[in-house]
Amino acid sequence: MPHTISASNNAGSVTPTLIDGYKPSRQSRNKIHDLLDGSIGVSYIAPRPRSGTLRLLFLTAATANAAYALHAQETSFTLTSTDVPSMGMRYVLDGSLDIELNPQLGHWWVLVGYQELSA
C-alpha cells in the first residue's frame, strides 16, 4: 500500500486509495518593520511547517467513514508514502474535516485540513 495514515494514540490506521492534489504550503513568519528613515527592517524567522488539505480517496463508504472517524480523534497522525517519501509527515487536524460522496463514480473523498508538526 503506497500511503498509510496512522493515529499516534494507537486508535488505528487507514490506507487511502489515492491522495489527490497534494499541495502543501509554508507560511512565512518573518517580521517586517517600518523604520523611521523610511527603509524596512526584517527579523528573519523560519517559515511554519507544511499545511494544507489532504484529499483522500476511498472506494467504499466503510473505509471513508473509518478515515473520517480516525481524523476526529484528539491526537496527531503520521503519513507515510512509499510512492512519494517526501510526502511523509506527522500532522494534526487544522481547519475542517469533510466527507463527500461522488455520486457518478460511487467513491468517497475525505478532506483533512492539516498542520505539519516539527520533527
N, C-alpha and C positions, 0 to 999 in steps of 0.2 A: 504494500500500500504506500503510495507516494507521500501522502500528507496525513499526519496524525496530530490531534489536539488532545492534550491530557490535562486534567484538573490537578492542581497542586495539593488539594485536600484529599486525594485518592477517591474522589466521587466517580471517577470513570474517565473514559476517553471516547472520542469519535473519530471516524475516518471519512471526511467528505470525498465524494467522487471527484470534485474539482474545486479549486479556489480560483474564482474568476476575477479578472481585472485588478490584480494586486498592484496598488498604487500608494505606497507609503509616503508620508510627508513628515518633514522635520521642521519645527518652528524655531526661528531664531530667538535667542534670549539676550542679544546684545542690547546695551543701554545707550541711547543716543542723547547727547547733552548739547543744548544750545549755549555757546559761550558768549560772554559779554562783548568780545571783539567781532562777533558775527560768524565765527567759524563753528565747526562742530567737533565735539569730543566724543570718543567712543569707549565704553567699557566692554571689552570682549568677553563673552560668556558662551561656552559650548552650546550648540543647539539641543533642544529636547530630543529624546529618543523618538523613534518612528511612531506615528499614529495614523489612523485612517479607519477604513471599514473593510472587514473581511467579508467577501461574498462567497458563501459556502453552498455548493450544490449537493443535494441528496436525492436519491431516486425514489425513496419511499417516505411516506408520512411518519412512520415509526422512527426512522433514523433522523429525520429532520427535527422531530419533536424531542428526541433524545439530546441532540445538539443544542436546541433551544433551552431545554431544562438545565443542561450542564452549564451553559454560559450564564444562567441566572444564579449560580452558586456564588457565595461570598468568598472567592478565592482568586488566585492567579492561575494562568494557563500557560502551557508550553506547546508551541507549534514546532513540529519537526517536518522536514520535507526531504525525501530522497531525490526528487526531481530538481528542486531548486534549494540547495542547502542554505544559501544566503537569506532565504525567507524565514528561517528558523528564528524564534524569539520566545521570550517569556513576556506575557502581557496581562493586563486587566481590562475588564469591560469598562468602556468610557463612552458615554453617549447612549445611543439607542441599541436595542436588541429586537430584531424584527424577524418574522417568519412569513413567507408568502408562497402560494401555490401558482405554478404556471399551468393554467388550465389546458392550453393547447398541447403541451408536451407531457403533462402529468408529473412533472418533477417539482421539487421543493427547493427554495432558497432560504437560507438563514443568513441574515446580515448582522454582523457583530462590530459595533464601534469599539476600537481598541486603543490603548496607550501602552507602548512597549515599556518594560521596566529595565533600568540599567542593570548590567551584569553584576 
